[in-house]
Amino acid sequence: MTIPATALLAGMSIGLSIAAPIGPTSMLCVQRTLARGFPTGFATGFGVATVHLIYGALAAASGAAFAGAWLHAAPMSLASGLVLLVFSIRVFRRAIVVDALTERWGSLASSYCGAIGFGFLNPITPVLFAAATPSLIGQGHEAIPMTIGGVFLGSLGWWAFLALSVCVFRHRMTRSNLTHINRCAAAFMAYIAIGMIVSGFHSANSAGQL
C-alpha cells in the first residue's frame, strides 16, 4: 500500500475514533435528525466534521500545545457548559414532528454553521486531538495533508451513518416515543453541561481566575 493511501486510512481511523464516542455533538446530531430528518442531521454532522478538519490541521501544525491551552482555560469550559445547558433546555421543551419535512438551503446552512460553533465550544474535542497528535504526525511530514483529509472523511462518514440510522428508526416510531428519546438526549446533554460548568469553576478557583 502506498504512503498516501496508508496516511488516508490512518486519518480516517482517527476521525472515526474522535467522532464515534457519544457526547454533546452526537446528541446534537441525533436530536436534529429526529426533529427535522436526514438532511438536517447530515448538515449538522458536516459542520462537526469541518471542526474536526480544522482541529486536525492545528494539531498537526502545532502539536498538543493548543489543546492544552484550551483545556486549562476555565472561561471556555464555563461558556461551553452554559451554552450546552441552554441548548439542552430548548431541546427538552421542543415538540417532535414525525412527518418528513422539506428543508431549504438556508435552513441547512444554518444547521451547518450552528454545528461549527457548537463543535468549537465543546472542550472535549481538542483533548481528543491532543491525544491523537502522535498519530497525526506519525506518517511523516509529506503525508500530513492526506492524514488530515482522512480525519475529515472518517468523521463525516460516521455522522452520515449516525444520521441515516436515526432517520430509519425515526419513521418507525410514534410521536410519543420520539418525544421520550428527545427528552432523554436533552437530559444527557444537561448532565454533561453541568459537569463542564462545575469543572470550569474548579479550574477557575484553582487558577485564581474567579
N, C-alpha and C positions, 0 to 999 in steps of 0.2 A: 504494500500500500504506500502511496506517495506521501510526502510530508504534508502538503496542503490538505489531503484527504484525512490524514491522521489528526491534524490540528482541528479540522472542521468537526470531526466526530468527538474529539475531546471537548471542544467548546459546546457542542450540543449536549453532551453529558453534564457539563457544568450548569448550563442554562436550565436543563430539566431538573437537576438536583436542587437548584435555588428556587425554581417556580413551584415545584410539586408540594412542598410542605404546606399544610393547612395553616393559614394565617389571615391577617386582615385583607390582603389583596385577593386571596382566594374567596373569602366571604363576599367581597365586593362583586367579583365576577359572578358568583353563584346567585347573589341577590338580584343583580341586574338582569341576568338571564331568566330568572324566574318571573321577574316583573315585566320584561319587555321582549324576551325572546333571544334567539341566537345572534342576530346582527349586533345588538347592543352588548351582549356578553363577549362576543369576539372583539368588538371595538375596544371594550374595556381591557381585555387581555392584550390586545395590540399595544395599548398605551403602557401597560405594565412591562411588556417585552421591550419597549423603547427605553424605559427607565433602566432595565437590566443591560441593554446595549451600552448606554451611557456609563453606567457604573463599571461595566466590564472594561471599557476604554480607559476610565480613570484609574482603575485598579492596575491595569497593565502599564499605564504611563507612570504612576507614582507609587505603586506598591500599596501597602496597607495603611500608610500614614493618614490618608484622608478618612478612612473608615474609623480609625482610632479617634481622630478628632471629632467626628460626628457622634460616635458612641458616647464620648465623655462630655458632650455638650448638653447640659441639663435643660436649658431652654428649649432645645429641639425636641427632647423627649416629652417635655410638658406640652408643647404645642401639638405634637403628634397625637398624644393621648387625648387632649381636649377635642381636637378635630374628629378623631375616631369616635369619641363618646357622643358628640353631637350627631354624627352620621348614624350611629347605631340607634339612637332615639328616633331619628327620622325613619329609619328602616322599620323599626318596631311598629310605628304608627301607620305605615303605608299599607294601603289595601292592594291585594294581588288580583290582577285581572287575568283569567285563564285564556280568553280569546287571543288569537295571534294578532299582533299589531304591526302596522307598516311604518317603518322608520324613515325619516327624512335624513338627508345627508347632514344637515345642520345638527340634528339630534345625535347622530352617530359621531360627528366631530366633537360635540360637547362631551360625549361619553369617553372618547379617546383622550381629550385634553384633561378631563377631570381625573382619569385614571393616572395620567402622568403626574399631576400634582399630588394625588393620593399616594402614589408609589414613592415619591421623594420624601413624603412625610413619614414613611414607615422606617423606623430606625433599625429594624431587623435586617433589612436588605444590605446595607453597607457592611454589617458584621459578617454576613454570609459571604460577601465578595472578598472581605479581608481574608477569610479562611481559604477561599478558592484562589487567591493570588498566586501561590506557587504553581498551581496547575495552569493558570492563565499564561504565565511566562515560561513554563517549563518546556514548551515545544520549540523554543528558540525565537529570537527577535524577528526573523523574517516570517515566521508563521503566526505571529500575534494577530494580524488582521483577520486571517481565516478563523482563528480561535474565537475572536470576539464576534465575528459573524455567526459562528456556530452557537455561541451563547444566545444570541437573538433568536435563531431558528429553533433551538431546543426549548426556549421559554415560550415562544409563540405557538409551537406545536402542542405544548401542554395546555395552554389557555384555550386553543381551538378544541382540543379533546374534552376539556372540562365543560366548556360552554355547550358543546354538542351533546354530551352525556346528560347534562342538566335539562337541556331543551327536550330531549327524547322523553325523559321521565315527566317533564312538566306537562306535556299533553296527555299523560295518562293519569294525572292527579286531579282531584277535585279542588275547588277554591279553598275549602276548609283545610285540606292537607297542605296546600301551598302556603297558606297563612301561617300554619304552625311551624313549617320549615323556615319560613321567612323570619319569624319571631325567635326561633332557636338560633339562627345565624346572627340576628341582632344582639341576642344575649351573649353569644360568644365574642362578638366584636366589643361589646361593652366590658366584658371581663378583661380582654386584652388591653383596652383603653385605660381602665383603672390601674392595671399593672404598670403601664407606661407612666401614668401620672405619679403613682407612688414612687417608682424608680427615679423619676425626674426630681422629685422633692428630696429624696435621699441623696442623690448625686449633688444637687444644689447645696444642701446643707453641709455635706462633706467638703465641698469646694469653697464654701462661703459665698455662694452666688446669690443666696436669698437672705 
